[in-house]
Amino acid sequence: MNATVAMILALAVGTYAFRLVGPVLHGRVELPPRVQELLAAGAVVLLVALLATGALTEGGGFAGWARPAGVLAGAALAWRRAPFVVVVLGAAATTAVLRAAGVA
């Protein structure tokens, strides 16, 4: 067995064990309310960071103004409680129109 296969197996076992811990420990371990609040806030921060990275960068540099404008249009539609398909199509259309107009 080479090192690559061993590493893949080790990561697979670790991932399975990590996922198994939740159901096994559910109800046995109680977190303080402050820790639960921090975990919820941490999840939101991670999702916002992922969104910002995907919206603003491409290939290690700035993605241009069309993509962030499309994300902003999609966010506005989502805030107005538009259906998901409308949000996605609105964001894509905004980005496409701006790119067609020459906005990089």
N, C-alpha and C positions, 0 to 999 in steps of 0.2 A: 504494500500500500504506500503510495507516495505521499508527500507532505500536503499536497493540494486536497486530495481525497480525505485525509485525516482532518484537515482544517474544516472542510465542508461538513463532515460528520460531527465534529466538535461543536460547530456553530448550530447545526440542526438540533443536537441534543440540548444545548443551552437555550435555544429558542423555545423548544418544547417544554423544558423545565420552567422557564420564565412564564409561559402562558398557563402552565398547570398550577402555579403558585396561587393565582387569583381564586379559582374555585376551591382549592384545598383550604386556604386560609380564610375564606369568606365567613364572617361571623365569629371567628376565633380571635382576630386581631382588630382592635378598635382604635382608630386614629382620633386624636383630639380635634375639636372643631376648627382650630386655627390651622392645623396641618391640612385638613380637608379644603379649607378656603385657599390656602397657598397652592395646593395641587391643582385646583380648578383654575386659578389665575395663571399658573404656569402653563397649563394646556392652551389657554387663550393666547398667551404671549408667544408660544411656539407656533401656533397656527398663523398668527399675524406676521411673524418673522418669515415663515415659509411663503406666505402670500406676497410680502414685500420683495423677497428675493426673486420669486418667479415673475413678478410684475415689472421689476425695475432693471433686472440684469439679463444679459444673454452673452454667453461665451466669455464671461469674466469682465465684461464691460457694461456700460449703460445701454439699455435696449432701445432707446429713443423715446420720443414723446407719444407715439401712437399707442403703444401697449399700455402704459399707465393711464392714458385717457380712456381706453377701452375698459380697463379694470374699474376706473372711477364711474364710468357709465353703468357698468354692471352692478356696482355697489349701490348706485342711486336707484336703479330699478329694483334691486332686492330690498332696499329700504322702503320703497313704495309698495312692497309686497306683491310684485309682479310674479307670475308663474316662472318656474325655473327655466323652461325652454325660452321664454321671452328674455330673461336675464342673460342667458348664454348667447342667444342670437343678437341681442342688443349690444353686448360687449364686443362680439366678433364683428358686427357691422360697423360699429364706431371705429374700431381699429382698422378695418379694411378701407373705409372711406378716407380716413386720415392718411393711410399709407398711399392710397391712390392719388390723393391730393398732393403728395410729395412731402408730407410731414414724416420725418424719419423717427 
